[in-house]
Amino acid sequence: MAKGSQLKQLKSALDQAGLTHQPQTGKKRKRAAPTERDKEKKAERLREIQQKLNPFDVKVTKLKHDVGGRKIIGTTGRPAQSKQAGIEQRKKTLLKEYEEKDRSGGIVDRRFGENDPTMTPEERMLERFTRERQRASKGAAFNLEDEDELTHYGQSLSKLDDFDNVGLGLDDDDDDEGQMDRRTVEKSHFGGFGDDGQEEEDEDEPERKKSKAEVMAEVIAKSKEHKMMRQTQQEEDENLRHQLDQDLDSIRSLLFAAPPAEATAELSNTAQGSASASTGPSPDDDKEYDQYVRELALDRRAKPKDRTKTEDELALEEKEALEKAERRRLKRMRGEETDDEDGPPGKRKQARPRGGDDLDDDFYENDAWAGLGEGLGEDAAMAASGDEDEGSEEADEDEDEESEETSQVGSDDEGSEDEEGESVADEFESAEEDSGEEDGEAGESEALVQSSRKHRNRTGGVVKELPYTFPCPETHDKFLEIVEDVDDQDIPTVVKRIRALHHPSLADDNKFKLQRLNTVLIEHILYIASPPTPRFTLLSSLVPHLAALTKTYPIQSAEAFVDKLNLMNKNLKRGLSKGPTEADAKTWPGLSELSLLRVIGQLWPTSDMHHPVISPARLLMGSYLGLCRVRSVQDIASGLFLCTLFMHYEKLSKRFVPEATNFLVNTVLHLAPHSYQDTTSVPGDFPLQDFRTAQTLSLAIEVKKAKKLSTHKPDLGRYLSEGVLGEQAKVDLLGVSLELLRKFADMYKGLEGFVELYTPIQTVLGSIRSGSLPADLATRLQALQETLGRLLKFALQGRHPLRLQAHKPIPIPTYVPKFEHTTSNYLRNRDPDHERNEAAKVRAQYKQERKGAIRELRKDARFLAAEQQKKQKEKDHAYNDRMKRVFGSLESERAEEKAMEREKSKEKRRAGRK
């Protein structure tokens, strides 16, 4: 091929192929028209020239080492042709599927036997006719007219519809006399008017094809025959069933009849006479069988159970039951008769009249009724039987743990009513909740619960019947009005009935009522826990109801608790502003505050790092222990209870609380006799603000009085209510301090600084004069010292000095070259292990196939995207053409309109000139 531009190369190739036609100058004879063969040769030459001129159509892979005689597949390729072939293939397959993706339709022939090539047309017609008759007979199952049959001389006419069996016989047998065949009837009776020659010709011809009328006649005959057979079978089944029913009486008599004596004797003689004969059934077996049969006969049938009701249905049912019981109670209170509302009116169960021969053993005058409860006694039993609210068991377990750990909250309802107790009671009852100072640090402390009612002394009077319906209180005062004449043991029942009557599913505004009830219960817990007569039993019974409301409405409950915590923090600031060492400064929390903190620990998760209620409570308790100064034994009791709450709060998270540890060490130094005279002699870095001050010198235990005492569980209610406490209270509080130190040591033994924290504590405990303490307290101190020594020993053994990081030794680099014994790729990639080699081959094949599949999927996606784009372009082009036509028509109309307007204006101007 000549060199030069593409045009020159094309012209040169065409000249060499003889495809160029030079203009003819002279007069020559015209050539004949080219044949089809010449056209194909010319097209083949043009394709060859095109392929030679376009070097990009052929892709050649250059071999690194070309060896002669080898045929390597894939050295040359035609990417353009391959791409075009792939596009054509996708147009035939993928494009068809894409176009028919959302199409559904077509006609499916579901006629019976249409797709069965083995059935003849007659069989198909017969089966279709049978199906149609069966379908028509379904609607006439109870039509008595269909069962009637016409008879002639006792024979059914349905059997005589077909005249196949009527006519002259074909032979001379006696059995067939008087019978005629179909051919005789057709030829002689109805079709016998033809000539004899034609009849002879018909006899020689084969049997003709049946007409449609004949086929239908046969179909009708067969269907009637099948119907007759079904009726006969049904009658036989009915007769057999009737016979079985009659024979059942004899079988039943055999089941329940006793065996005759003669048969039994004969059977026994036969059994004794023959050794090889099998023994018959004994009378005992028959009795057992008869007894079993009678039990089966008398066994009650299982009744269907009611479905499980939803929570809304249960709430509505409980509300209706309470309202019904309240109506009955009101009727009994007014002296009216209480009929059974569930049964028919006027059919009450009358009590049996008492007779003269009665022995007074079954006479009971109280007419019981099937309601929720009868009066106050059953209400109390129902309240004590258990509550379905979640969290009650956990609350009871927490109460038990608290009583076992330390400082048990006393349950005595009777306390001293001295001047100090009355003043504390006035603080929590009569003070106003909003004093007008938001964050002020001056002024009197505010009460946590605002109530216009005083504590009432309950006297055992006449027990009134407890109502069943109560309004939902919006304030604490209204709640006090509701429970004014209700015993403490019945208040949980009142709360339970209020919650049942105002379930959220019964009304839209019940949700807001229960949210206000949650706040009312929090205030009532503070109210009943305040001195001088705290009622901790009632508090424990109200906690499950508060837990259920808190779980249902957590946000509103959290806001109510945080409000109380803010008020407690405000009171703490006001007490500290007066002076933490002043006697009249109310800094330490009282019974109500401690009860609230205890309830918070029961209702909310205490192990969370950040919690909207627990985090403020922990900060507030830390502020109490870190900022308040010890002035009396009551302060120590309050602080020890806070340490107990910290133990409960951090039981799972085991976070370190330095305020609790510092307060416990200070408590031991305040109460126990020791040899330290000033703060510099005390080991450790504990803050000792109140060490041997004027207020704390009188808190030390007197050795002579305390020597004869023994430790008991402290009563917090009594300690915080009484003004002056004796040596017994100091001994009890010292025992609680030692026990808390042991529990905190067991909880903090995994800390890194446990040795530095508890080594000075062990030294302080060793300086206490145990001989001046009671015997059981000295024993407890000795056990604590041994426990701390063992824990410190283990902590020291677990420590190791710092050392360099151990690592694998770095090998010396080698410069010896790595030789390959073979250069063949086949041998190089071959693994001596056969299984591993096969697995490697499978992995390589999988990798190759996966790459190929991904490549094909990408090509398919590009092809579909191109097709979608092409269709979108066609839609846009059609839309543009349509809009152009519309705009063109509008423009032409507008142009005509303007032309008309111009003509009109011209005519007006002409008319004006005239």
C-alpha positions, 0 to 999 in steps of 0.5 A: 500500500502506498504511503501518504495520507489516508486519502492517497492510501484509499485511492491507491487501494481502490485502483489496485482493487479495480474498483475505480471507473475511468471515464470512457472517451470513445464510443464503446459498447455498453457493459452488461449489468453487474450480477449478484456475485459481482456485487458481493465480491466488490463489497468484500474488497471494500471491507478488506480495504477498510480494515487495512486503512483503520489500524485501530480496529486491530489490537496486537499484543506484542510478545516479549519472546517470540518463538517460532512454531507457536500458536498463541491465542489472544495476541491479536484482537478486534475490540471494535467488532467485539464491542459491536457484537456485544451491543447486538447481543444485548439488543437481542436479549437484555433490551427485550427483557428491559422493554417487557419488564413491566408488561403482563398479559396474554391469553391462557387457554384453560379449557379442559383437555385443550392442551392434552394431545392424548384426548380425542375431540369426542372425549374433550366434549364429553368431559366438558359436558360432564363438568358443566352438569356437575357445576350446574348440579351444585346449586340444586342440591336441595331441589326435590324436583330433580330427583323425580323420575318419570316411569312407564309400567314401573320402569324409568323413562330415563333408561328408555331414551336411547333406542339402541336396545329396541329393534329386530335381532341380527341373529336367530337367538331366542334371547334376542327375539323382538329386537331391532338394530339401529340400521334396521330402524334407520333404513326400514322405518325412517330412512327406508325409502331408497332403492335396494341397489343403493342399500347394497352399496352402503353395506359394502362401504365402511361405517360413516363418522357420527354426527354431532347429534349422535355424539351428544345423544351418547354423551347424555346416555352415559351421563344418565348411566353414571347418575344412576350408578351414583344413586344406587351406590348412595342407597347401598351406603345408606342401607349399610349405615342403617344396619350398623346403627341397629347392630350398635345396641348389641355391641353396647350390651356386650360392653356393659354386660357382666360375664355369665358364671357358667362361661367363666367356670367353663373357661377356668376348667378349660384353662386348667385342663390344657397346659398349652392353651392360653388363659382367658381374660380375668374378671378383674380386667373386665372391671377395670375396662368397664370402669375406664369406659365409664370414666370416658363417658363421664369425662367433661369436654374441654371448653374453649378459653377466652382470648387474651385481653389487651391492656386497654380492655383489662383497664376498662374491665377493672374500671367497670368493676370498681364502679360497680363495687362502689354502687353496691357499697353506696347501696349498702350504706343507704340500707338498700338491697344489693341485687346481683347486677350480672344476673337477672333482676329479682333472682338473688340467692336466698339464704337457707332459713334456720331450722330447729334441728340446726347444729350451728355448724353451717350457719353464716349470717353474712351474705357474701357477694362476688365483688372485688372486696367486702369492706375494708378488711378485704381491701387490705388483704387485696392490697397486701396480696401483691401489686402487678406494677413492675419494679415492686420486687426490686424495691423490696430487694433494695430495702432488704439490702439497705437494712442489711448493709447499714443504718436501717430506716426505722419503721416506728410511727411513734416518735418523740415530740420535743421542741427540736422535733417540732421545729423540724416538723414545722420546717417541712410542713408549714414553710412556703415552697416559693419564697421569691428567691431563685438562686439567693443564698440568704433567707430561710430554707424552703419546704420540699412539699407545700401542705396546709395540713398538719400530721394527724394522730391516728386513733383506732376508731370505727373502721369505715368501708373503703370507697371504690371510686376516687377522683384523680387529685391535682394537688397534694392537698386534694390527695390528703383530703381523699386519704384523710379517713383512710388507714395507711395500709389502705392508701396503696389500694386507693392509689391503685384504684385511682390509676385503674379509674384513670387509665390513659386508654379510657380518656384523652386527658387521663394521661395528664391526670396521671402525670400530675398524680406522679408529682403528688405521690413524690410530694406525699412521700416527702410528707410522710417521711418528715418528722416527728412521725415518719411512716416508712412502711407506707413509703415502701408500699407507695414506691411500686406505684411511683415506679410504674408511673415513672416508667410510663411518663419518664420525662415528667417524672424526671422534671418533678424529681429535678425540681425537688433536687434544685430546691434541696440545693437552694436550701443547702446554699442558704444554710451555708450562707448562714455559716456551716458551723452555726447551730441554727444553719440547716445544712445536712439533709433531713428524713424527707430529703434522705428518703427522696434520695433513696427513692431516686436510687430505686427508680432510676439507673444509677450506673449511667455516666450522665443521667438527668436525675442521677447526676444531679443527685450524686452532685448534691450528695457529694456537696452535702458530704464535702461542704457541710460541717459536723456539729452533732450526732444527728449530722453524723447519722445523716452523713452515714446514710449518704455514704450508704446511698453512695454505696448503693449508687456505685455498686455497679459502676464502682466509681470512686467517691472521695467525699464518702471515704473522707467522711468515714475517716472523719467519723472514725476520728470523731467517735473512736478513742485514738492517740492523735492530738492535731491534724499534722499527726494524722497520716494521709491527706484527708481534709480534717476541718472538724478534727477536735473542734469545740463541736466535735469534742463532745462526740467521742465515745465515753469509755466507761459507759460504752464498755458495757454496750453492744452494737445494734442496727441504728434507727435513723428515724429516731436519731434524726428526730431526737435532740440528744443521743446517748452512747448507744447511738455513738457505738452503733454509728461507729460500727456502721462506719467500720462496716462501710469502710470494709464495703468500700475497700472491697469495691475499690480494691481494683483501683490503681491507687488503692494502696495509696488510699487505704494505707493511711486508713489502715494506720488510722484504724491501728491507732484506735484503742480497741480496749476501750471499745465494746467487745463486739466492736473491737472484734469488728475493728480487728477483722477490718484491719485483717481484711485491709491488710490482705487486700493491700498485700494483694494489691502490692503483689499485683504491681510490677516495676516499669520495664522496657517493652518486650518485643521480638528480637530483630534478626540480622539481615542476610545478603545471600541471594535467593536462587530459583531452581526452575524458571517454568511458570507452571512449576513455579506456581505448582504447590507440592501439596495437591489439595492446597494446589487445587484450592489455589486453582479454584480461588484463581478461577473464582477471582477470574470469573468474578472479574468477568462477571463484574465487567459484564454487569458494568457493560450491561449497566452502561448499555441500559443507561444509553438506552434510557438516555436514548428514549429520554431524548426521543421523548424530549424531541417529540415534546419539542416538536409538539410544542413547536407545532403548538407555538407555530399554530398560535403564532399563525393565528396571532399573525392573522389576528394582527392582520385583521386588526390592521385592516380594521384600523385602516378602514377606520382611518379611511372612514374618518377621512371621508 
